[in-house]
Amino acid sequence: MMGGTTTSSPGDQRATTETTSGTWSRVAGRSRRILGEHAVETLFVGVVLLGFIASPNFLTTFNVNSILQQAAVLGILAVGQAVVIISGGFDLSVGSVVALSTMVTASTIAEFGLLSIPVAVLAGGAMGAVSGLAVTWARIPPFVATLAVLGIARGLAFTIDNQGIVISDAQLVAFHAAHVGPVPLVALVWLAIVVLVHLLLRFTRTGTHWYAVGGNLETARLAGVPVARVQLKAYLLSGCLAGLAGVLFAARSSSGSPGIAAGWELDSIAVVVIGGVSLLGGAGNVLRVALGVLIYLMLANVMNLVNVDTYLQNVLKAVLILSAVTIPLFVQRRGQARRAS
């Protein structure tokens, strides 16, 4: 020590460096954990920013309402699909059930008026019951069972009228066009269903059983969970919600069409995956599935606004879905490896 100046020893410098390194390591680990836990929300914000930068029309009232009206139909479909996947299955019939529901609505509304809505929902529920019984009672794998119901529902839709039916009921059309303030009424219906199913999953015995069966079916059975009844309820709910989605689509298009919604079963699975639901079952949150629906539709909307080629859009959507599946698995495996070491 000379002239009031102190010098640190090499040991002190190493300790300081190690402390700084440890601090940065903890910060990085915490950031990765937060990002992993809120990946869906982060992606949602990122897509909104992308749309804002890409086109001045993205956040206009007209465009936002258009996205919300599309989201209402796909979103209701996705809620049912999410419940089935959480409970350990999946439902390939939902697109065809939507088509059947539009035809039931269109063919009965002249006679029953708005009472055709519960009739169409019950028709969807009947298809869900067939899927559920095939999986639980006949013990047919969900892929085969719901693929068969896909064919049944689509065939019934074409049997009602293979050309489609125009809907002239003013009340149904007005229902789809109605707004509460600036928000489309159908979007509020979707939001209400999301909240109700979220509460059902989180705070009821049925919801707990869905997670338990999806997480480990045999363990749930040994714990006394009525597995068959629980799975049947999931498919029933999916069918009913697909029926309601069909009603909203019929109101939007003012028609029933036996050929619509082809491929929607894959879209519904895609948005569920983007929303963070595990395809292995037993984990997921329908609030995040709602964000997944918006992410999927906003991305498609942005690509349309900037005139991206249709075929390239399909490629980019597939990349998004692949990323949504693989990134959480990668983060999970890294975390397991880090804990093991």
N, C-alpha and C positions, 0 to 999 in steps of 0.2 A: 504494500500500500504506500504510494508516494503521491504528494500533492493532492490528497483527498480523492484519488481515483482508485476504484476497485476493479479487479479483473476476476472474471468467473473461471473456475477450473473446468477442464474437459468433462469431468463427471457431471458438473452442474449443467453444462450445455447439452449433454446427452439426455439428462433427465428432462430438461425443458423441451427438447425435440420429441422425446417419447410421449410427454404429456400432451403436447400439441397434436401429435399424430393420433394419440388415443382419442382426443376430443373430436378431431375431424372424422375419425372412424365411427364414433358413436353418433355424430350428426348425420353422416352418410347412411348408417344403418337405420336410424330413425326415419330419415327421409324416404328410404326404400320401403320401409314398413308402412308409412302413411300413404305413399303412392300405391302400394299394393292393396291396401285396404280401401282406397278411394279411387281405384283405377277407372271405374265407370263414370264417376262424377268428373274426373279429370278429362276423360275422353269427350264427355258431353260439352264441357267448356271449350275444349280444343276445336270441336266441330262447329260450335257457334262462332268462334273467332274466325275460323276458316271461311265460313259463309259470309260473315261481315266483310272480310277482306276481299273475297272473290267477286261479290256482286252487291251493288247498292240496293237491289230488289229483295235481298234475302230477308231482311228484318221488316219489310213492309207489312202492314196489317193484313192485306190480301194474301200474301204468301204465307205468313204465320198461320192464319186461319185455315188455309188450304192444307198445310202440314198437319194441323190439329185434327181436321176432319178425317184425313187419311189415317192418322194415328188412332183415332177412336175405334175404327174397325179392326185394324191389325192389333191394336193394343188389347182389346177385349179378347181376341183370339189368343194372344200371347199369355194372358193371365191364366187361362185354362190349361194351356200347354205347359206353363211353368209349374203348376200344381202337379200335373201328371209326371213331369220329369223329376221334381223334388221327391215324389213318392216312389221313384225308381223305374218308371216306364217312359213311354212317349206315345204321342197320338198322331199318326199319319193321316187320319180321316178328316181333320178339321176343315181343310179347304173344300172337300166335297160336301161336308155338312153345311157349310156356308151356302153353297150353291142350292142344296135342297131347301134350306131355310128361305132363300129368296123366292123359290118357286112356291113353297107353301104360303108364304105371305101374299104373293101376287095372285094366287088362285083362290084365296079365301077372303081377301080384304073387301071385295065387293059385297059379300054376303054378311060377314061378321064385323066389318069396320076395323077399329083398332084392337078388337079382341083377337084378330089374326096374329097379333104380336105374341101373346102367350102360346098360341097354337104352334107357331113356328119355333119358339123356344122349346116347347115340349117335344117337337119333332127332333130337334137337335139332341135333347136329353135322351130320347129313345135310342138314337144312334150311339150315344155315349154309353148307355146301358148295355147295348149289344157288345161293344168293345170291352167293357168292364167284365161282363159275364164270360166272354170268350177267354179273357186273361185269367180270371180268378176261378171260375167253375170248370171250364174246359182245359185250363192250364196251357193255353196256346201262347207262344211268345208274343209280346206286344207288337213287334214288327209285323208278324204275319196276321195277327188278329185285326189290328187297325188298318192294315193294307186291304184286308177283305172288306171291312166296313167302308173304307174309301170307295171301293167298287159298288157296294150296295147303295150308299147314299147318292153317288153320282148317277147310278142307274135309275133310282127312284126319281131323281130330279128330271131326267130326260123322259121318264114315263109320264110325268104330270103334263108336260108339253115340251116337245123337243125343239121348238122354235123360240121359246121364251114368251113372257106375258108382260104387257105394258101395264103399269100401275097409274091409275088416274085419281086415286084418293087424295084429295087436297090436304087432309089432316096429316097423313104420313109424310108427304113431301114437305109440308110446312114444319113438321117436327125436326127434320134434318136441317132445314134452313134457319131454324130459330137460334137466337143468341141471347145470352144473359150478359148484358153489358157488351164488351167487345169479344167475349169468349163464346165459341159455338156450344150449343147445348149438348151435342153429342160428345164433345170433349169432356164436359162435366160429368156425363153419365159414365164415361170411361174412368175418370178420376175417382168417382164414387165406388166403382167396382174394385179398382186397385186398392183403395183404402179398406174396404170391407174384407177383401180376401187377405190383405196384409194382417188385419186384426184376427181373422179366422186362423191364419197360420201361426201367429205369435201367441195368442191368448186363449186358445181353445184346445180341448183334448184331441179333437179331430186333427187340428194342425200339428200338434205334437206327434201324433201317430203317423202323419204323412212324412215328417222328417225322419222318424224312427225307422219306418219301413224302407224308405229310400236309402238311409244310411247303412242298415244291415238287416235284411229281411228275416234271417233266421234268429238273430238276437232279439228282434222285435217280437217274433212269434213265441220264443221261449219266455219273454217278459209278459206274455199274456195279451199282446196287442191282437185284435181281430183283423188279421192281415187282409183277408179276402174282402171284408166289408170296407176297410179303409181304402183299398185300391179301387173298388167299385165306386165309392164316393168321388174319387179323383176323376175317373172317366166320366161319371155323370155330370160333374161340374164343367168339365171341358166341353162336353156335348152341348149343354145348356148355353154356355157362353158362346160357342160357335154358332148356335142358333140365333142368339141375340145379335152377334156380329153380322149374320146374314140379313136380319131385319134392317139394321142400319145401312147395309150396302144396298138393299132394295130401295130404301127411302132415298138414298143418295143418287142412285141411277134411275129411279122411277120405273123399275122393271124387275122382273124375276128372270134369271138366266141360268139354264142348266150347265152351261159351259164355263162359267166364271170361277175365279179363285183356284184355278189349276196351279199347283206349285206353292200355294200359300202355306201348306204344312211345313215346307222347308223354310219359308220366310219366318214363320212363327218360331221354329226351333232356332233359327239364326238370331233373332232378337232376344230370345231367352238366354242364349249363350253370351251374346254381347252384354246383356244385363247381369252377367256374373253367376248364373245358375250352373251348378256342376252337372254335366251330362251323366255323371256316375250316380247322381241322386243324393238326397239327404242334406243338401245345402242350397241356399238361394234366398232371394229377397225380391218380392214383386214390385217394390218401389223402384229398385234398380232396373228391373225388367221394363218398367215404364220409361226410364231414361234410355234403355237399350232400343226401344221402339223409336223414340225421337232421334237418337243418334243415327239409326239405320235410314229413316226417312229423310232426315236433314241432309245426310251425305248424298243420297240419291237426288234430292232437290238441288243441292249445290252443283252437282255434276250436270243436271239438266240446264241450270241457269248459265253455266259456262260452256254449254254445247259439247260435252264429252260424248264420244261415240258410244252408242248403246251397248255394243259388245264389250268395249273396254270397261263400261260401268259394271257389267257382270263380273269381269275379272277383279276389279277393285273391291267389289262387295265380297267376293270370295276370299280375297286377301284379308279383309277386315274380319271376317268370320274366323279364318284360320288363326289370325293374331289373337282374337278374343279367346280362343280355346287354348292356344299354346303358351301365351305369356303368363297367365295365372299358374299353369302347371309348372312352368320354368321357375317362377318365383317361389312356389311351394316346395319344389325339389331343392332349390338353393338353400331355402330356410331349413329344411330337414337335414341337408348335408352339413350346414353350419352348426346346427345344434348337436349333431352326432360327433363332430370334430371338437 
